[in-house]
Amino acid sequence: MPVLDRIAAFADEIAAWRQDLHAHPELQYDVHRTAGFVADKLRAFGCDTVATGIGRTGVVGVIRGRAHGSNRAIGLRADMDALPIQEARDLPYRSTVPGKMHACGHDGHTAMLLGAAKYLAETRDFDGTAVLIFQPAEEGGGGGEAMVRDGMMERFGVETVYGMHNIPGQALGTFAIRPGPIMASTDRFTITITGRGGHAAQPHNAIDSVLVASHVITALQSVVSRTVDPLESAVVSVCALEAGEAFNVLPQCVVLRGTMRALSKPMRALVQDRISAIVTHVPRGFGATGTIEFNSGYPITENHPAETDFIADVAAELVGEAGIERAVAPMMAAEDFSYMLAHRPGAYIFLGNGDSAGLHHPDYDFNDAAAPYGASLWARVIETGLPIRGA
């Protein structure tokens, strides 16, 4: 069966949890209501341990199997935070908080892991420990790193760890994964172009920083097209430009902000080096100066080969081999589950959300029909990865 019968039986309950979370979005580490909701559910399910305040506002639930021959522990992670986006759709459970919404499906991720927790606490058909990780601040706050730094892996004896994310446009009831890099690193950059301000009617007496910035932006487009091997991937995007306020004044300075992405450490270093060279040398040709500041973000999310094969095999048992893509193309978005994979072997897998608006879009909504598939996969990862010998 693609969905476990017991999980299918309370699928409406999972949907109700998800919709409640959707109506009450919270950002980054300020997920107190969400974390309280999760902790209350885990206690009600009968988890052996419910720990709060991990990585500031994270929650960890521990469920021990009915057999007691193994000390192994598998971690399953869901993210809890929302985004600072105004919801566009008029859903019955639409966001009640202006300017905030679950536009990335973390409400669904949390609900799916709660569904797996309910099932595992009832059945306990495994030998070892299921560690259920509910993480804050995935959207730019580095909550995954915070939980790791808080000693979560050591405290709960996590041996391997797995994460999951819904993907709009991927068929409902399917999974996709790949070994190695599956999501990119992310770095922010801030470029300052300094010319010489002046009257717009006398450009010869000024150094037009807006013109210089335009040439810098154009030159930056050559980094990927003319520096990166066409068979590799990288992204350089200028996303914001701040310059002047008056129609007749050439501003002294222009500030550009953007992001760069890469799927390997050497490529990350190469792209950063080329951006720096352009920012330094292009403005000089105009008599201006350019400086750049990089702010390193999430590292590359790299799946471990053995764990990738394991969760792909478990998914194939659920939905059939046709329902699992084992060599999906990597995404250039970033994910702070990368910090957990840097500390423990594991893998990150994609779950189909069907035909929906894209992630981070004001029309997006998690597909509740996808939740039983995700919850079933989590349950089977524990039962398969921590089998009862001789059962």
C-alpha positions in Angstrom: 0.0 0.0 0.0 1.3 3.5 -0.8 -0.1 4.8 2.5 -0.1 2.8 5.7 -3.6 1.9 6.6 -3.4 3.3 10.2 -2.1 6.6 8.9 -4.7 6.7 6.2 -7.3 6.3 9.0 -6.3 9.5 10.7 -5.4 11.5 7.6 -8.2 14.0 8.3 -6.6 14.6 11.7 -3.2 15.3 10.1 -4.9 17.8 7.7 -6.6 19.5 10.6 -3.3 20.0 12.4 -1.7 21.3 9.2 -4.6 23.8 8.7 -4.4 25.0 12.3 -0.7 25.6 11.8 -1.3 27.3 8.5 -3.7 29.8 10.1 -1.1 30.7 12.8 2.2 31.3 11.0 5.3 32.3 13.0 8.7 33.4 11.8 12.2 32.1 12.4 12.8 31.4 16.1 9.6 33.1 17.2 7.6 29.9 16.8 6.4 29.6 20.4 2.8 28.7 19.6 3.9 26.2 16.9 6.4 24.6 19.2 3.8 24.5 22.0 1.3 22.9 19.6 3.9 20.2 18.6 5.0 19.5 22.2 1.4 19.1 23.4 0.7 16.6 20.6 3.8 14.6 21.3 3.0 14.3 24.9 -0.6 13.3 24.1 0.7 10.6 21.8 2.8 9.1 24.6 6.3 9.9 23.5 8.9 8.8 26.0 10.6 12.1 26.0 9.5 15.6 24.8 12.3 18.1 25.0 11.7 21.8 24.3 14.0 24.8 23.9 16.6 22.9 21.7 18.3 25.4 19.5 16.3 28.1 21.2 12.7 27.0 20.2 13.1 23.6 18.7 11.3 20.5 20.0 12.5 16.9 20.0 10.3 13.9 20.7 11.7 10.5 21.5 9.9 7.2 20.9 11.5 3.9 21.9 10.6 0.7 20.1 9.0 -2.3 21.9 12.1 -4.3 21.4 15.2 -3.5 23.5 18.1 -5.1 21.7 19.4 -2.0 20.0 20.9 1.4 21.0 20.6 2.8 17.6 18.6 6.0 16.9 17.4 7.5 13.7 16.5 11.2 13.5 13.6 12.6 11.4 13.4 16.4 10.9 10.6 18.8 10.0 10.9 22.6 9.9 8.2 24.8 11.6 8.7 28.4 10.5 6.7 30.5 8.0 7.6 33.4 5.7 7.1 37.2 5.8 4.6 37.0 2.8 1.0 38.3 2.6 -1.2 35.4 1.7 -3.2 35.9 -1.5 -5.7 33.0 -1.5 -8.9 33.3 0.5 -8.7 29.8 2.2 -11.0 28.8 5.1 -7.8 28.4 7.1 -5.9 31.3 5.6 -3.3 33.1 7.7 -4.7 35.1 10.6 -1.5 37.1 10.9 -1.0 40.0 8.4 2.2 39.7 6.4 3.0 36.2 7.4 2.1 32.9 5.8 3.2 29.3 5.4 4.4 29.8 1.8 6.9 26.9 1.8 4.9 24.1 3.3 6.5 23.9 6.7 3.1 23.5 8.2 2.7 20.3 6.1 6.2 19.1 7.1 5.4 19.5 10.8 2.0 17.8 10.4 3.5 14.9 8.5 6.1 14.3 11.2 3.4 14.6 13.9 1.4 11.9 12.0 4.4 9.6 12.0 4.9 10.3 15.7 1.3 9.3 16.5 1.7 6.1 14.5 5.1 5.1 15.9 4.0 5.8 19.5 1.0 3.5 19.0 2.7 0.7 17.2 6.4 0.8 18.4 7.2 -2.0 15.9 10.9 -1.3 15.9 14.1 -1.9 17.9 15.8 1.3 18.8 14.8 4.9 19.1 13.0 7.3 16.8 14.1 10.9 17.4 11.6 13.4 15.9 13.2 16.8 15.3 11.0 19.9 14.9 13.2 22.8 13.9 12.7 26.5 14.0 14.2 29.2 11.7 14.9 27.3 8.5 14.0 30.4 6.5 17.3 32.3 6.8 17.8 31.8 10.6 20.0 28.7 10.6 17.8 26.8 13.1 19.4 23.5 12.0 22.8 24.7 12.9 21.5 26.1 16.3 20.0 22.7 17.2 23.3 20.9 16.2 25.3 23.4 18.3 23.0 22.8 21.2 24.2 19.2 21.3 21.1 17.6 19.9 22.8 14.8 18.0 24.9 13.7 21.1 22.1 14.2 23.6 19.6 12.0 21.8 22.2 9.6 20.3 21.2 10.3 16.7 23.1 8.0 14.3 21.6 9.0 11.0 19.2 11.8 10.1 16.7 12.4 7.3 14.7 15.4 6.1 11.9 15.9 3.6 10.5 18.8 1.5 7.4 19.1 -0.6 7.9 20.1 -4.3 5.2 21.8 -6.3 4.8 20.4 -9.8 6.1 17.0 -8.7 3.3 14.4 -9.0 1.4 13.6 -5.8 2.4 10.3 -4.2 5.9 10.4 -5.6 9.4 11.0 -4.2 12.7 12.2 -5.7 16.2 12.2 -4.4 19.9 12.0 -5.5 23.2 11.1 -3.8 25.6 13.9 -3.3 24.7 17.6 -3.7 20.9 18.0 -3.9 20.6 21.7 -2.9 23.0 24.6 -3.3 25.1 26.7 -0.9 23.9 30.3 -0.6 25.9 33.5 0.0 24.7 37.0 0.1 26.7 39.9 -1.3 26.5 43.7 -0.8 28.3 45.8 -3.4 28.9 49.5 -3.0 29.8 51.6 -6.0 31.2 55.1 -5.2 31.5 57.7 -7.9 31.2 61.5 -7.6 27.8 63.0 -7.1 26.7 66.0 -9.2 24.0 67.8 -11.2 22.3 65.5 -13.7 22.6 68.3 -16.3 26.4 68.3 -15.9 27.4 64.7 -16.0 30.9 65.5 -17.2 31.6 67.0 -13.8 30.5 63.9 -12.0 31.2 60.2 -12.0 27.9 58.5 -12.6 27.6 55.7 -10.0 24.3 54.5 -11.5 25.9 54.0 -14.9 28.9 52.2 -13.3 26.6 50.0 -11.3 24.7 49.1 -14.5 28.0 48.0 -16.1 28.8 45.9 -13.0 25.4 44.2 -13.1 25.9 43.4 -16.8 29.4 42.1 -16.2 28.2 39.9 -13.3 26.0 38.0 -15.8 29.2 36.8 -17.4 30.3 34.9 -14.3 28.0 31.9 -14.9 27.9 32.2 -18.7 31.6 32.6 -19.3 33.4 31.2 -16.2 31.3 28.2 -15.1 31.6 24.9 -17.0 28.3 24.5 -18.9 28.0 21.1 -17.3 28.1 22.5 -13.8 25.7 24.9 -12.0 25.9 28.2 -10.3 23.7 31.3 -9.9 24.6 35.0 -9.5 21.6 37.3 -9.1 21.5 41.0 -8.3 18.2 41.4 -6.5 18.2 45.0 -5.1 19.5 48.4 -6.2 19.5 51.5 -4.0 20.5 54.8 -5.6 19.5 58.4 -5.2 16.1 60.0 -4.6 16.0 63.0 -6.9 15.3 63.1 -10.7 18.1 65.7 -11.3 20.9 64.5 -9.0 23.6 61.9 -9.9 24.1 60.0 -6.6 27.4 59.6 -5.0 26.9 55.9 -4.2 24.9 52.9 -5.4 24.3 49.8 -3.3 23.6 46.4 -4.9 22.5 43.4 -3.1 22.2 39.8 -4.4 22.8 36.1 -3.9 25.2 33.5 -5.3 24.6 29.8 -5.3 26.9 26.8 -6.0 26.8 23.0 -5.7 30.5 22.4 -4.8 33.1 24.2 -2.6 35.5 24.8 -5.5 32.7 26.4 -7.6 31.6 28.4 -4.6 35.2 29.8 -4.3 35.5 30.4 -8.0 32.3 32.3 -8.3 33.1 34.5 -5.3 36.5 35.3 -6.7 35.1 36.3 -10.1 32.4 38.5 -8.5 35.1 40.2 -6.4 37.3 40.8 -9.5 34.5 42.4 -11.4 33.5 44.7 -8.5 37.1 45.8 -8.1 38.1 46.4 -11.7 35.0 47.4 -13.7 34.4 50.7 -11.7 38.0 51.7 -12.1 37.5 52.1 -15.8 35.0 54.9 -15.0 37.1 56.5 -12.3 34.8 55.0 -9.6 35.5 52.5 -6.9 33.7 49.3 -5.9 33.7 47.3 -2.7 32.0 44.0 -1.8 31.0 42.3 1.4 30.0 38.6 1.4 27.8 37.1 4.0 28.1 33.3 3.9 24.8 31.4 4.2 23.8 27.8 4.3 26.4 25.2 3.0 25.7 22.7 0.3 23.1 20.1 1.2 24.9 16.8 0.4 23.2 13.5 0.6 25.2 10.5 1.8 25.2 7.7 -0.7 24.2 4.7 1.6 21.5 6.6 3.3 20.2 8.0 0.0 19.9 4.4 -1.3 18.2 3.3 1.9 15.4 5.9 2.0 14.9 5.6 -1.8 14.4 1.8 -1.3 11.9 2.4 1.5 10.0 4.9 -0.7 10.0 2.4 -3.5 8.4 -0.2 -1.2 5.6 2.3 -0.5 4.9 3.8 -3.9 6.6 1.4 -6.3 9.8 1.9 -8.2 8.0 4.1 -10.7 7.1 6.5 -7.8 10.7 7.3 -6.8 13.2 9.2 -9.0 16.7 8.3 -7.8 18.7 10.9 -9.8 16.7 14.1 -9.7 18.4 17.2 -10.7 19.7 19.3 -7.8 18.0 22.5 -6.9 19.8 25.9 -6.6 17.7 26.8 -3.5 19.4 26.3 -0.2 18.4 24.4 2.9 19.8 24.4 6.5 19.3 20.7 6.9 22.8 20.8 5.4 24.1 21.5 8.9 22.6 18.3 10.2 24.0 16.3 7.2 27.4 17.7 8.0 27.3 16.2 11.4 25.6 12.9 10.8 25.1 10.6 7.7 21.6 11.0 6.2 19.6 12.2 3.2 17.1 14.8 2.1 14.2 13.7 -0.1 11.6 15.5 -2.1 7.8 14.8 -1.9 5.4 15.6 -4.6 2.9 18.4 -3.8 1.0 18.0 -7.1 -0.2 20.9 -9.2 0.2 23.9 -6.9 1.7 27.4 -6.9 5.4 27.5 -6.4 7.2 27.7 -3.1 7.4 31.2 -1.6 4.5 32.4 -3.7 1.5 34.1 -2.1 -0.9 31.6 -3.7 1.0 28.5 -2.5 -0.7 26.0 -0.2 0.6 22.6 1.0 -1.5 19.8 -0.5 -3.0 17.8 2.4 -3.4 14.8 0.2 0.5 14.6 0.2 0.7 14.3 4.0 -0.2 10.6 4.3 2.6 9.7 1.9 5.2 11.7 3.8 4.0 10.4 7.2 4.0 6.8 5.9 7.6 7.2 4.6 8.7 8.5 7.9 7.1 5.6 9.7 8.7 3.0 7.4 12.1 4.6 7.6 12.0 3.9 11.4 10.5 0.4 11.0 12.9 -0.6 8.2 16.0 1.1 9.6 15.4 -0.3 13.1 14.0 -3.8 12.5 13.0 -6.2 15.2 15.3 -9.2 14.8 13.5 -12.4 14.4 10.1 -10.8 14.1 
